[in-house]
C-alpha cells in the first residue's frame, strides 16, 4: 500500500480539491464537490488522503497540548539543577518545591486536558460537517 | 500494638464495599456485560471508577512515604501518575474506544493480525500486573503491622487470600459503582486527616526542625544505624545498645541522657515501647535544604538527580497508558468523545487527590522523625495521626487512614488480579469460568508469595517499575499502532520483546540489589530513561526493515481507529 500517493485529486473529477481539516481557524474555502463518507472506504488515494488529513488535524491537537505540558514539566528540574537558588527557594513557610510539585503543577494539567477535549471535538465536528454537507 | 480504631476503619471499609457492591449497579467485567453497560455509565461515574481502581497503595501510602524518606523530588511520581492520563487522553483514549479492542492483547492481535504478538503481549500483561501487585501486598503487610501489631506476613496473606478468594469465586468483579465509591472514600480518608493535622494540631514551620518534642515509639523497636548518625535526645530513656556511642564501644543497658549523641555506624539500639524517639539531626543524611530539593534522590542519595528525575517523569507519563487493568475501563464509554470527557475528569479527580500525600510528607517531616530511625517511612499516612495527638479525634483519623489504605489495596489489587487472570486464562489455559478461577488462584498465590519477599522496598519504587515496563513496551505499541500506518508485525514484536525485556531485566537487577550507586543506579533503577527510546527506535527501525509483514488492510484499521462514530455509522 503506497503511503505517499500521487496527487490527491481524482483524475476523473477535476472539481474535487484536496481537503484539509484543521483545528482553530475555519476552512479558508469550501470545496465545491463535497466528499462522501463512502470515499473514505475506497482504496484509492483520495479516500486515504481524506483520512490522513483527519489524522493530521487530530495529531496537531495532541501535539498542541502535550508540547506545553512537556515544556512545563521538563524545565523545572533543569532550572532547579542550574539555579541552586530556585531549588532551595521557599514560599511562605513551605519550600517552593512542595508548593509546585504538591499543588501548582496540577491546575495547568487539568486546563490542558479540558482544552484538548474541546479542540479534538471541534476537529471531529468539522470533519463530520464536511462529509455531510450535501 | 493493636489499634482498635484502625481495625474498625478497615472492617468498616470492607462492610461498606460489600454493601455498595450488592446494592449498586452490578456491572461485571465480561465483554458482553461491557457492551450492555456501554451506554449506561456517564463520564462522571466512569471517571471516579477509573480513579478508584487506579489509586493504589503507591498513591495512598507510597508517595508520602517516599517523599518523606528521599525528599520532595519524590513527588514527581505523583505528578506523573496524574499527568500520565493527559498523555493517555491526547494519544490513545478515543482511538482505542473506537477500535473496540477489549484488552491490550486484543489490540495487538486486531491491529497487526498476529497471534504471536498477542501471546507476547499477554506475557507482558502478567509481568506488569505482577510488579504492580507486589507493592499492594507489601502495603497491606506494612499497614497491618503498623496498626495491628502483627508480623508483616499477616497483612500480605490476608490481602492475598481475600482478593484471590473474592475473584476466584466470582464476587467483586470490578463493579463500576464500587470502584467509584472507593475513589471518594480514599479522597476523604486522606484529605480529612491531612487537613485536620495541618490546621488543628500545632506544628512548627519547616525551617525549625531542631528542638522538637520527640515522637514516641509505639512498640518496642530495635533500630539499626547503617550509617553514623548525630541524634538529639530530649528526655532520658533507658535503652539496650550494642555498638558505638559518643566515641566509646558499648554493649548492654544504659540511660541515654538528654542532649546530643553520636552513634557509630552498625550500632543497634533497642528502645522500649512508649519511649520517646530521638530526633535525628540528619535523617537519612538529608538536611532541610536537601530534603526540599525538587530533584529525585535515588535511595536518598544524590546520584545524578537530574537524570533520575527525567527517568521517573518518562516512566510515569508514558506508563499510565500501558496499564492493563485501566484500559479495560474505557470500553464503558459510549463513544470516543465520551472516552475523552471521562479521561479529562480522571485527571481532575487525580489532581485533587495528589495534593494530600504532599501535605502528609511535609507533616511527617515535621512530626515523625522516628520513622527515619525505623525505616518505615511508608507508614507515615497511617501512623501520623497517632504520633501527633491523642484522644477521640486522633482515633477517628487513624480509622480513616487505615480504612483508606485498605480501600486502596482492595480496589487496585482486584483490578490487577482480574486483568492478570483474564490474560492467563484466555491465552494460556483456555477460555471459560473454570480456567479463569484456576488462573486467579494461581496468579494470586504466586504474587502473595512474592509479596512476602519484598518487605522494606519502597512501595512507590516498585510501582514505578511497573510503569517503566509498561512505558517501554505497551506505550510504543499503542502510540505507533494508532498513529503510524507503517508499523509492522515484526517491528512491533521486536519492540515489545526488546523494550519489555530490557526494562524488566533492569528492574530485576535493581531488586537483587546490584548497582546501587552512580550511573548504574540511575540506569537500573529508572530504566525508562533508556528503555523507552530503545523500544520506540526498535519498533520504527524494525518496521522499516520488514515492510513485508505489514498487515494487509492497514488503512481500514486506521479508519476504525480515527473516524468519529457519527461518520462510521452513516458510511457503514
Interface residues (C-beta under 8 A of the other chain):
Chain A: X1 X3 X37 X38 X40 X41 X43 X48 X51 X54 X55 X58 X59 X61 X62 X65 X66 X69 X73 X74 X76 X77 X78 X80 X81 X87 X88 X90 X93 X94 X95 X96 X97 X98 X100 X101 X102 X103 X105 X106 X107 X109 X110 X112 X113 X114 X116 X117 X120 X121 X124 X127 X128 X131 X132
Chain B: X72 X73 X75 X76 X78 X79 X82 X83 X85 X86 X87 X89 X90 X91 X94 X205 X206 X207 X289 X292 X293 X294 X295 X305 X306 X309 X310 X313 X317 X337 X340 X341 X343 X344 X347 X348 X351 X354 X355 X358 X359 X361 X362 X483 X485 X486 X550 X554 X555 X556 X558 X559 X562 X563 X564 X566 X567 X570 X571
